[in-house]
Amino acid sequence: MLKSSGRNDPQGISSYVIRHQTFLDHLFQKLESNIYSFTLYVTFNQGVVRNYIRQNTICFHLFKYLFGIICFSLQTITFNHCVVSYQIRLFTMSNHFIKCLLGLVHHTSFTKSV
């Protein structure tokens, strides 16, 4: 929960958003480095590694989407241009993510009914 020292505390809100954004950036860098490290082993077993990379990429986008919702709900007014552009990128991806989920649910319900 955001605690403010006065009526409207733009400095406190913006510093909280920046700290939250720094944490998310660090988390995503870790995830991206893990994905990159697995691409180095493609020569050994291409099929398995590609499948593993795809799973990690899906998890990465899922974390991005979920943390984007948390970020969006925590900030009321944003003074940081980076956070604004980050939010725009996240929510343009959410349409594709929802389509994937709906397709997965539809596919599972179809296979169960057959």
Rosetta constraint file for C-alpha pairs under 8 A:
AtomPair CA 2 CA 13 HARMONIC 7.36 0.50
AtomPair CA 2 CA 16 HARMONIC 7.89 0.50
AtomPair CA 2 CA 74 HARMONIC 7.97 0.50
AtomPair CA 4 CA 8 HARMONIC 7.35 0.50
AtomPair CA 4 CA 9 HARMONIC 5.75 0.50
AtomPair CA 4 CA 12 HARMONIC 6.58 0.50
AtomPair CA 4 CA 13 HARMONIC 7.83 0.50
AtomPair CA 5 CA 9 HARMONIC 6.72 0.50
AtomPair CA 9 CA 13 HARMONIC 6.32 0.50
AtomPair CA 10 CA 14 HARMONIC 5.98 0.50
AtomPair CA 10 CA 77 HARMONIC 7.71 0.50
AtomPair CA 11 CA 15 HARMONIC 6.07 0.50
AtomPair CA 12 CA 16 HARMONIC 6.11 0.50
AtomPair CA 13 CA 17 HARMONIC 6.18 0.50
AtomPair CA 13 CA 75 HARMONIC 7.25 0.50
AtomPair CA 13 CA 77 HARMONIC 7.58 0.50
AtomPair CA 13 CA 78 HARMONIC 7.85 0.50
AtomPair CA 14 CA 18 HARMONIC 6.11 0.50
AtomPair CA 14 CA 77 HARMONIC 7.83 0.50
AtomPair CA 14 CA 78 HARMONIC 6.31 0.50
AtomPair CA 14 CA 79 HARMONIC 6.01 0.50
AtomPair CA 14 CA 80 HARMONIC 7.02 0.50
AtomPair CA 15 CA 19 HARMONIC 6.17 0.50
AtomPair CA 16 CA 20 HARMONIC 6.14 0.50
AtomPair CA 17 CA 21 HARMONIC 5.99 0.50
AtomPair CA 17 CA 71 HARMONIC 7.80 0.50
AtomPair CA 17 CA 74 HARMONIC 7.91 0.50
AtomPair CA 17 CA 75 HARMONIC 6.66 0.50
AtomPair CA 17 CA 78 HARMONIC 7.63 0.50
AtomPair CA 17 CA 83 HARMONIC 7.89 0.50
AtomPair CA 18 CA 22 HARMONIC 6.08 0.50
AtomPair CA 18 CA 80 HARMONIC 7.42 0.50
AtomPair CA 18 CA 83 HARMONIC 7.76 0.50
AtomPair CA 19 CA 23 HARMONIC 6.35 0.50
AtomPair CA 20 CA 24 HARMONIC 6.39 0.50
AtomPair CA 20 CA 71 HARMONIC 7.61 0.50
AtomPair CA 21 CA 25 HARMONIC 6.08 0.50
AtomPair CA 21 CA 71 HARMONIC 7.99 0.50
AtomPair CA 21 CA 83 HARMONIC 6.96 0.50
AtomPair CA 22 CA 26 HARMONIC 6.21 0.50
AtomPair CA 23 CA 27 HARMONIC 6.25 0.50
AtomPair CA 24 CA 28 HARMONIC 6.10 0.50
AtomPair CA 24 CA 67 HARMONIC 7.64 0.50
AtomPair CA 25 CA 29 HARMONIC 6.10 0.50
AtomPair CA 26 CA 30 HARMONIC 6.38 0.50
AtomPair CA 27 CA 31 HARMONIC 6.42 0.50
AtomPair CA 28 CA 32 HARMONIC 6.01 0.50
AtomPair CA 28 CA 60 HARMONIC 7.47 0.50
AtomPair CA 28 CA 64 HARMONIC 7.75 0.50
AtomPair CA 29 CA 33 HARMONIC 6.04 0.50
AtomPair CA 30 CA 34 HARMONIC 6.27 0.50
AtomPair CA 31 CA 35 HARMONIC 6.33 0.50
AtomPair CA 31 CA 60 HARMONIC 6.54 0.50
AtomPair CA 32 CA 36 HARMONIC 6.15 0.50
AtomPair CA 32 CA 60 HARMONIC 7.80 0.50
AtomPair CA 33 CA 37 HARMONIC 6.05 0.50
AtomPair CA 34 CA 38 HARMONIC 6.55 0.50
AtomPair CA 35 CA 39 HARMONIC 6.78 0.50
AtomPair CA 35 CA 53 HARMONIC 6.11 0.50
AtomPair CA 35 CA 56 HARMONIC 6.45 0.50
AtomPair CA 35 CA 57 HARMONIC 7.17 0.50
AtomPair CA 36 CA 40 HARMONIC 7.12 0.50
AtomPair CA 37 CA 41 HARMONIC 7.71 0.50
AtomPair CA 38 CA 42 HARMONIC 7.30 0.50
AtomPair CA 38 CA 49 HARMONIC 6.90 0.50
AtomPair CA 38 CA 53 HARMONIC 6.81 0.50
AtomPair CA 39 CA 49 HARMONIC 7.31 0.50
AtomPair CA 39 CA 50 HARMONIC 7.86 0.50
AtomPair CA 39 CA 53 HARMONIC 7.34 0.50
AtomPair CA 41 CA 45 HARMONIC 7.23 0.50
AtomPair CA 41 CA 46 HARMONIC 7.87 0.50
AtomPair CA 41 CA 49 HARMONIC 7.12 0.50
AtomPair CA 42 CA 46 HARMONIC 4.70 0.50
AtomPair CA 42 CA 49 HARMONIC 5.85 0.50
AtomPair CA 42 CA 50 HARMONIC 7.22 0.50
AtomPair CA 45 CA 49 HARMONIC 6.14 0.50
AtomPair CA 46 CA 50 HARMONIC 5.98 0.50
AtomPair CA 47 CA 51 HARMONIC 6.24 0.50
AtomPair CA 48 CA 52 HARMONIC 6.18 0.50
AtomPair CA 49 CA 53 HARMONIC 6.04 0.50
AtomPair CA 50 CA 54 HARMONIC 6.15 0.50
AtomPair CA 51 CA 55 HARMONIC 6.34 0.50
AtomPair CA 52 CA 56 HARMONIC 6.23 0.50
AtomPair CA 53 CA 57 HARMONIC 6.06 0.50
AtomPair CA 54 CA 58 HARMONIC 6.23 0.50
AtomPair CA 55 CA 59 HARMONIC 6.28 0.50
AtomPair CA 56 CA 60 HARMONIC 6.03 0.50
AtomPair CA 57 CA 61 HARMONIC 6.26 0.50
AtomPair CA 58 CA 62 HARMONIC 6.14 0.50
AtomPair CA 59 CA 63 HARMONIC 6.18 0.50
AtomPair CA 60 CA 64 HARMONIC 6.19 0.50
AtomPair CA 61 CA 65 HARMONIC 6.05 0.50
AtomPair CA 62 CA 66 HARMONIC 6.16 0.50
AtomPair CA 62 CA 97 HARMONIC 7.99 0.50
AtomPair CA 63 CA 67 HARMONIC 5.92 0.50
AtomPair CA 64 CA 68 HARMONIC 5.88 0.50
AtomPair CA 64 CA 90 HARMONIC 6.96 0.50
AtomPair CA 65 CA 69 HARMONIC 6.46 0.50
AtomPair CA 65 CA 90 HARMONIC 6.14 0.50
AtomPair CA 65 CA 91 HARMONIC 7.66 0.50
AtomPair CA 65 CA 93 HARMONIC 7.80 0.50
AtomPair CA 65 CA 94 HARMONIC 6.63 0.50
AtomPair CA 66 CA 70 HARMONIC 6.53 0.50
AtomPair CA 67 CA 71 HARMONIC 5.95 0.50
AtomPair CA 68 CA 72 HARMONIC 5.96 0.50
AtomPair CA 68 CA 87 HARMONIC 6.62 0.50
AtomPair CA 68 CA 90 HARMONIC 6.26 0.50
AtomPair CA 68 CA 91 HARMONIC 7.80 0.50
AtomPair CA 69 CA 73 HARMONIC 6.14 0.50
AtomPair CA 70 CA 74 HARMONIC 6.22 0.50
AtomPair CA 71 CA 75 HARMONIC 6.41 0.50
AtomPair CA 72 CA 76 HARMONIC 7.95 0.50
AtomPair CA 72 CA 87 HARMONIC 7.32 0.50
AtomPair CA 78 CA 83 HARMONIC 7.40 0.50
AtomPair CA 78 CA 84 HARMONIC 7.06 0.50
AtomPair CA 80 CA 84 HARMONIC 6.63 0.50
AtomPair CA 81 CA 85 HARMONIC 6.33 0.50
AtomPair CA 82 CA 86 HARMONIC 6.01 0.50
AtomPair CA 83 CA 87 HARMONIC 6.11 0.50
AtomPair CA 84 CA 88 HARMONIC 6.35 0.50
AtomPair CA 85 CA 89 HARMONIC 6.31 0.50
AtomPair CA 86 CA 90 HARMONIC 6.26 0.50
AtomPair CA 87 CA 91 HARMONIC 6.18 0.50
AtomPair CA 88 CA 92 HARMONIC 6.20 0.50
AtomPair CA 89 CA 93 HARMONIC 6.44 0.50
AtomPair CA 90 CA 94 HARMONIC 6.43 0.50
AtomPair CA 91 CA 95 HARMONIC 7.24 0.50
AtomPair CA 92 CA 96 HARMONIC 7.81 0.50
AtomPair CA 93 CA 97 HARMONIC 6.36 0.50
AtomPair CA 94 CA 98 HARMONIC 6.08 0.50
AtomPair CA 95 CA 99 HARMONIC 6.33 0.50
AtomPair CA 96 CA 100 HARMONIC 6.26 0.50
AtomPair CA 97 CA 101 HARMONIC 6.32 0.50
AtomPair CA 98 CA 102 HARMONIC 6.10 0.50
AtomPair CA 99 CA 103 HARMONIC 6.02 0.50
AtomPair CA 100 CA 104 HARMONIC 6.14 0.50
AtomPair CA 101 CA 105 HARMONIC 6.20 0.50
AtomPair CA 102 CA 106 HARMONIC 6.02 0.50
AtomPair CA 103 CA 107 HARMONIC 5.97 0.50
AtomPair CA 104 CA 108 HARMONIC 6.16 0.50
AtomPair CA 105 CA 109 HARMONIC 6.14 0.50
AtomPair CA 106 CA 110 HARMONIC 6.05 0.50
AtomPair CA 107 CA 111 HARMONIC 6.25 0.50
AtomPair CA 108 CA 112 HARMONIC 6.21 0.50
AtomPair CA 109 CA 113 HARMONIC 6.21 0.50
AtomPair CA 110 CA 114 HARMONIC 6.38 0.50
